[in-house]
Amino acid sequence: MYNEQYRPNRFNLLPPICKNLLIINVLMFLSTYVLKMRGINLEDYLGLHFFMADSHHYWQYITYSFMHANFNHLFFNMFAIWMFGYTLENIWGAKRFIFFCFTAALGAAITQQITYYFIYRDIAHGAYEFINTGVQTIPYMDYLNQINTVGASGIVFGLLLAFGMMFPNTYIYLYFLLPIKTKWFVIGYIIIELFFGIIGTSDGVAHFAHLGGALAGFILIMLWKKGKFQF
């Protein structure tokens, strides 16, 4: 799982894929706001919509990971990609790293679609002709078209899981103060995500998508250990 071109004396704090992921996400964030002022909602085209909605398109399984709801969403995801990603990219190399990121993003998207189905299947099958959103009553398909997920959190959780597997006893600092071993941080975070996902919190966070990104990352690493999908 190590790439000879990334030797310790060539360790890069901002390797190319990490750098380009940061740049692309920032550019997409700025573009979203500029185009919105011109009446174009980029999130409608590139965010991940429910697969039974008219607004669903296959490219959204990747493009959603380049979209973010607000500055805080963008900042913390980009910080996490750099924090866990630059070490992994130096070790794996660019090709393996980007393949891992897209696998985690796809795993998160598929998991979110499964979650969507269990939540909205009755509506999607036409059980209700109109839906009251609390603000207005709209046709059920218009309601489904509004369902949208954005963010690189699936990639973040994949990288977090990978970092925890490769460096389980490395310390990270919660809020830059409290030291905790990576393995306990990862396990605790996954338990929290699972808990909030199960209780169905209305915080607007796609908890099962996060878990899907972590699961996809775990499966890929195990396949690599068995000699599959080598680069």
C-alpha positions in Angstrom: 0.0 0.0 0.0 3.0 2.3 -0.2 4.2 4.1 -3.2 8.0 4.5 -3.6 7.7 7.9 -5.2 6.5 9.3 -1.8 9.6 8.9 0.3 9.9 10.6 3.7 12.4 13.2 2.4 9.8 14.2 -0.2 6.8 14.5 2.1 4.5 17.2 0.9 2.2 19.1 3.2 -0.1 20.0 0.2 0.2 17.2 -2.4 -1.5 17.7 -5.8 -4.8 15.9 -5.3 -5.5 17.4 -1.9 -4.6 20.8 -3.3 -6.8 20.5 -6.3 -9.7 19.2 -4.2 -9.5 22.3 -2.1 -9.3 24.6 -5.1 -12.2 22.9 -6.9 -14.4 23.0 -3.9 -13.7 26.7 -3.2 -14.3 27.6 -6.9 -17.6 25.6 -6.9 -18.7 27.3 -3.7 -18.0 30.8 -5.2 -19.6 29.8 -8.5 -22.7 28.7 -6.6 -23.2 32.2 -5.1 -22.3 34.1 -8.3 -24.7 32.1 -10.4 -27.4 32.2 -7.8 -27.4 36.0 -8.2 -28.1 35.4 -11.9 -31.0 33.1 -11.2 -29.1 29.8 -11.7 -29.1 27.4 -8.8 -26.1 25.2 -9.3 -27.1 22.9 -6.4 -30.2 21.9 -8.3 -28.0 20.5 -11.1 -25.1 19.1 -9.1 -26.5 18.2 -5.7 -27.6 14.6 -5.0 -31.3 14.3 -5.6 -33.5 11.3 -4.7 -33.3 8.7 -7.4 -37.1 8.6 -7.8 -37.4 12.4 -8.3 -37.4 14.1 -11.7 -34.4 16.2 -10.7 -32.2 13.1 -10.2 -29.2 12.7 -12.6 -26.4 10.1 -12.6 -23.6 12.7 -12.5 -24.8 13.9 -9.1 -23.3 10.8 -7.4 -19.9 12.6 -7.7 -20.7 16.2 -8.3 -22.6 16.6 -5.0 -19.3 16.2 -3.2 -18.1 19.4 -4.6 -21.1 21.4 -3.4 -21.5 23.0 0.1 -24.4 24.6 1.8 -22.5 27.4 3.5 -19.0 28.6 4.4 -18.7 26.6 7.7 -19.7 23.5 5.8 -17.0 24.1 3.2 -14.3 25.2 5.7 -14.6 22.2 8.1 -14.8 19.7 5.2 -11.8 21.2 3.5 -9.8 21.3 6.7 -10.6 17.6 7.4 -9.6 16.6 3.8 -6.3 18.3 4.3 -5.8 17.1 7.9 -6.2 13.4 7.1 -5.7 13.5 3.3 -2.2 14.9 2.9 -0.6 12.1 4.9 -2.6 9.4 3.0 -1.8 10.9 -0.4 1.9 11.1 0.4 1.8 7.4 1.4 -0.5 6.1 -1.3 0.3 8.3 -4.2 -2.0 10.5 -6.3 -3.8 7.8 -8.3 -4.7 5.6 -5.3 -5.7 8.6 -3.2 -8.1 10.1 -5.8 -9.6 6.6 -6.4 -10.2 6.3 -2.7 -11.8 9.7 -2.5 -14.2 9.0 -5.3 -15.0 5.6 -3.9 -15.9 7.1 -0.5 -18.0 9.8 -2.2 -19.9 7.2 -4.2 -20.4 4.9 -1.2 -21.8 7.9 0.7 -24.1 8.8 -2.2 -25.5 5.2 -2.5 -26.1 5.0 1.2 -27.9 8.3 1.2 -30.1 7.1 -1.7 -31.1 4.0 0.3 -31.9 6.3 3.3 -34.0 8.5 1.0 -35.9 5.5 -0.2 -36.9 4.4 3.3 -37.9 7.9 4.3 -39.8 9.0 1.1 -40.9 5.7 -0.5 -44.6 6.3 0.3 -44.5 9.8 -1.2 -42.6 8.6 -4.2 -45.1 5.8 -4.9 -47.9 8.4 -4.9 -49.5 7.7 -1.5 -50.0 11.5 -1.1 -50.9 13.7 -4.1 -49.9 16.9 -2.3 -47.4 17.5 0.5 -47.7 20.3 3.2 -44.2 21.6 3.7 -45.2 23.8 6.6 -45.0 26.8 4.3 -47.2 25.7 1.4 -48.9 22.7 -0.1 -47.2 21.4 -3.3 -47.5 18.4 -5.6 -45.6 15.4 -4.3 -43.1 15.4 -7.1 -42.2 19.0 -6.5 -41.6 18.0 -2.9 -39.3 15.2 -4.0 -37.4 17.4 -6.3 -36.5 19.7 -3.4 -34.7 16.8 -1.6 -31.0 17.4 -2.0 -27.7 16.4 -0.4 -24.4 18.3 -0.8 -21.0 18.2 0.7 -17.7 16.3 0.8 -18.4 14.7 4.2 -18.5 11.2 2.6 -14.9 11.7 1.5 -14.0 13.1 4.9 -15.3 10.1 6.7 -13.6 7.7 4.3 -10.3 9.5 4.9 -10.9 9.5 8.7 -11.6 5.8 8.7 -8.5 5.1 6.6 -6.3 7.3 8.8 -7.6 5.5 11.9 -6.8 2.1 10.4 -3.3 3.1 9.3 -2.4 5.2 12.3 -4.6 3.9 15.2 -2.3 5.1 18.0 -1.5 8.5 16.6 -2.9 11.3 18.8 -5.2 14.0 17.4 -6.4 16.9 19.4 -10.1 17.7 19.9 -10.6 21.4 19.7 -6.8 21.6 19.6 -6.6 20.8 23.3 -7.7 17.3 24.3 -5.4 14.5 23.0 -7.1 11.3 21.9 -5.9 8.3 19.9 -7.2 8.2 16.4 -8.8 4.7 16.8 -10.9 5.9 19.7 -11.8 9.1 17.9 -12.9 7.2 14.8 -14.9 4.6 16.8 -16.6 7.3 18.9 -17.5 9.4 15.9 -19.0 6.5 14.0 -21.1 5.5 17.0 -22.3 9.1 17.3 -23.2 9.2 13.6 -25.0 5.9 13.9 -27.0 7.1 16.9 -28.1 10.3 15.3 -28.9 8.5 12.1 -31.1 5.9 13.9 -33.0 8.4 16.0 -33.8 10.4 12.8 -32.6 13.8 14.0 -33.8 16.8 12.0 -30.5 18.6 12.1 -30.2 18.5 8.3 -27.0 16.3 8.5 -26.8 13.2 6.3 -25.5 10.9 9.0 -26.0 7.7 7.0 -24.1 9.2 4.1 -21.2 9.8 6.4 -21.3 6.1 7.5 -21.5 5.1 3.9 -18.3 7.0 3.1 -16.6 5.3 6.0 -17.9 1.8 5.0 -16.8 2.3 1.4 -13.4 3.3 2.5 -13.1 0.3 4.8 -14.1 -2.1 2.1 -11.6 -0.6 -0.4 -8.7 -0.8 2.1 -9.5 -4.4 2.8 -9.6 -5.2 -0.9 -6.2 -3.5 -1.3 -4.8 -5.7 1.5 -6.0 -8.7 -0.6 -4.2 -7.3 -3.7 -7.4 -6.1 -5.5 -7.6 -2.8 -7.4 -3.9 -2.2 -7.2 -2.3 0.9 -9.0 
